[in-house]
Amino acid sequence: MRFVWAVVAFVLATLLIGAGIAQRTIFMGPSAQQVELNVEEPTPYLLVDGAVLRENPGQQTLLIRGDGDIFAAYGRTADLEAWLSDATYTSIDLDGGSPTSTVVEPEVAPEDGETGTAEETGRNPAGSDLWLDSFSEQDQLITDMQLPDDMSVLIAKDGTEAAPDDIVVSWPLDTSTPLVGPLIAAGGAVLLFGLVMYVLAIRHQRRGRGPRRKGPGPMPATEPIDLSVEPAPVREALEPQAAGPAEKPESQADAKPEKSERRAIGRRRRLLVLPALGVAGLMFAGCSSDSWPQLGEASPTPSPTQTVLTPENQKPPAVTEAQASRILQDIAKTLEEADTEMDIDLAATRLDGTALSARSTDYELRATLKDRPMPAAIPTEAIEVLLPQATDTWPRTVLVLSKSKSDDTVPPVILTMTQADPWSNYKVTNVAEMQASTEVPQLAPAWLGTSLITDNASAFLALSPDELATAFADVVDAGEKSEYRSLFDPVTIALADSITESRKAVTKGLADNGAAETSKAAFDIAPSDEPPVALATLDSGAIVAVSLVDSEKITPTTSEAVIRFGENEEAKTLTGAEEASKGVRTTYGLQLFFSVPSQGSTEQVRLLAVHQDILDVEVIK
């Protein structure tokens, strides 16, 4: 009966394990479903609407094939449409439940000063700061995405050639087989049971056929005994016998073979069990988590409580953290190349305002003064603070505070960068160094963004952004008599006093050189033509970036006197002269970042960062 149970178990185990393996092989369905996007009329740009990519659930895999360069980027649908608003492009969206391509004509015409539409200029989408991410490959491009509702994809080559039209979108299908694990596990258990029954059956059979002891045979018939004659058998028994090996009983002779046979049977049992366990182990090892039933939902991971509530109708932030990091790295790389080559046109692609003017002067000086150091590079290893403007229009402004992780001697750098329109890249307008110990006010998270403070909102601040530069200039000029002096913190007052002391040093230098009677010095500090940049903080205050121009004018007091530059190599280089008969004017650019509290707050306006550059030296005519 044990053999019958063993055979039944083996058959059942084969069926169970076979059924489990079949679910992962011959009964396994396709792992993905795909849709080919048809382009009826190719154009240089192809916009794939996010609804097409989200037609099926799951991660989207985009396959693009074509000859030569292939470019793809994704971003907010509204941003992509704004970038394409002056171009003819093909749009693929869901129409009646299936992807349909249509040609979209330009909506806007180029403004005055612009070079023309995208068709006229062949505008290449590669390198734009507008994309959240972009990809470039040759002949074939494959990328995985998980785009939300407000995202779409732009596909192109170089803006001149027709965009690739061989496009396939695929989504993964659920290929989990939750019965594979239980079937194989049950088959392994039944197989093990069958092996046990088989071994027990063999053991029982061996015991039933083992050696048995034989009893004494029947007694011979008795006959009369002659007492006078000694019987031969007795006589032989009484005679001494030659020494020799004694014969062992049959039972003893069969003992050793029986033990050897039992050991062999035991070894065979172990040899049968070990492969079975090994096969079962291999089958279990090949079963992934999707081969077992999920009996319950996994416990959700606790997430931190959101401390900042999203206002109603909140606009999206101008950039994401990954996007800002990429932009900052590109800015630093471009400026490093421009500084090395002293290419002001290249620098102008990433700088504007006072920052660009200072760079232009530096290149002019370094072309002659070979020992003049290069401008400090912008650290990009870590973005400590990212405060983007929450808007869906242009211009867009972003504040960034970055620092170096590898070099503690490099001070943190705070800057503002602005994107003028959808077709322009971000340019740095204000940049300054700050002390590592400087405390930054509480800001909104990067995923939320903040608002750019306009004239209407500035009334809620202790000092309007438009008045901030003027107030600081008054503290420098008037000193302790300034009505604004009490509004600023000690760090700001120390900076203003240092500017005042430098002015006194210039006047004293004229006196020490005996030129006090023949020349005079005049100083002035005033806001630059660049408007202030103010971004709101969480405490109803603002971070405000302002630029000022600090000028120093030295003029002779008599017609016979002249102003000689002496060892002032900067003045000689920028003016191309050795002296000035009517005087010389030197201007410096100051870029300042302040933390301005809300109106009614007891806090003072705090200086966060400062940077000074020489802008120009000119001979007065």
Secondary structure, 3 states (H helix, E strand, C coil): CHHHHHHHHHHHHHHHHHHHHHHHCCCCCCCEEEEEECCCCCCCEEEECHHHHCCCCCCEEEEEEEEEEEEEEEEEHHHHHHHCCCCCEEEEEEECCEEEEEEECCCCCCCCCCCCCHHHHCCCCCCCCCCCEEEEEEEEEEEEECCCCCEEEEEECCCCCCCCCEEEEEEECCCCCCCHHHHHHHHHHHHHHHHHHHHHHHHHHHHHCCCCCCCCCCCCCCCCCCCCCCCHHHHHHHCCCCCCCCCCCHHHHCHHHHHHHHHHHHHHHHHHHHHHHHHHHHHHHCCCHHHCCCCCCCCCCCCCCCCCCCCCCCCCECCCHHHHHHHHHHHHHHHHHHHHHCCHHHHCCCECCHHHHHHHHHHHHHCCCCCCCCCCCCCCCEEEEEEEEECCCCCEEEEEEEECCCCCCCCCEEEEEEECCCCCCCEEEEEEECCCCCCCCCCCCCCCCECECCCCHHHHECCCHHHHHHHHHHHHHHHHHCCCHHHECHHHHHHHHHHHHHHHHHHHHHHHCCCCCCEEEEEEEEECCCCCEEEECCCCCEEEEEEEEEEEEEEECCCCCCEECCCCHHHHHHHCCCEECCCEEEEEEEEEEEEECECCCCCCEEEEEEEEEEEEEEECC
